[in-house]
Amino acid sequence: AGLLSAGSLTFQESLKELKPDVNESQVSADFKFTNKSDKPINIVRFDGGCSCMSVQISDGKRIYAPGESGVIRAHFDMGTFSGTVDKVVSLWLEGDADDAPSEKVTLRVFIPVVIEVEPKTVKWDVGQSAESQTIKISMKGEKPTHILKVESNSEVFAHELKTIEDGRQYELVVSPKSTEKPVLGGFRIQTDSEVKRQATQQVFGIVKRAIPAPQKK
């Protein structure tokens, strides 16, 4: 990418894309920058946006003279993430408002999907017919992967696991026992996947109040 400038620092790249191996659990990326202004720049704060991201700056150095360069290192713990994940690192320079960081760079990680779950949340409105909905579970790895058990944390939802193709395709049929009031239920799907960080999947059932349509003026 060409040089991209934000605020008073100039980054060689504002977006880094990584494609880790299926068995990797952590990735890191370096964002190089230069102070191309004619004044010293003080980085007063930086934030990776979530506990899964840690951020470091060139040995802790915060003040950069004109022409001086440094590196932002973003370290991402992939945990149970899968698919395309964007993580944004924000930097506040001296004088920035709390809600307006001068600098933002993005780490985009393409994490191999071993177990595809769609949708991850099934929803009903309060008072809606309690008809069942289906969550489809597809095993995308080279080896067959089996569902060992499904655990629910709520007695409000009934569920049934169906095997469509052993080791490859499953369906989790979920239905609320009542839609009289809002409720949230969670399901843990435990598999024998060799990729441990994706071996357990979580899905949800929600009964929610319908959002009224905006009134026309």
C-alpha positions, 0 to 999 in steps of 0.5 A: 500500500502507498503511504497513508497519513492520519493526523501528524504521523505517516504510516507505511500501511494503515491496514495489515492482512494476515492469513494464519495456519489453522493451528496458530492461536496468536498473530502479530503485525508491525505498523511502521510510522514516521513523524513527517511534521516539523514538530515533536509528536507525543503519543499519550494513549493507545488502545487495541479495543478488546482484551484479545489485543495487546499493543506495544510501541517501539520499546515504550517510546512515546515522543518522536522528533521531526523525521523520527520513526517508530513501530506499533506492534499489534498482538492478537490472541485469536481465541475462538474467533474464526472467519475474517476479523478486523481489529483496530488500534487507536492512538491518541496524540497530545491534544486529542479529545477522548472520543477522537484519536488522531490515528487508527490502523487495522489488523485484518486476520483471515482465520480458517473456519473449521466449524461453520455455524449459521446462524449463531443466534435465532430470534423470536419477538415477544408474543410471536408463535414459538415455531422452531428454528434451525441452526446449521453446523458444517464441519469444514476441516479435512477430517470428519468432526463429530458433535459430542454433546450440546449443553443448554443454560436455559430451561426456556428453550427446547433443542434437538440435534439432528445428524444430516451427514455424520462428521460433516453436517448437523442441525440444531433445532431450537424452539422456545417453550414460551414467548410471553416475555424476553429471555436469552438462552445459550447452547454450548456445542462440544465437538472432537475437533483437533483444533482446540480453540474452535472445538467448542462453539456457542449459539444463542436463542433470544426472545426479544421485544419487537422494535416499533417502526418509526412513526411518519411525520 
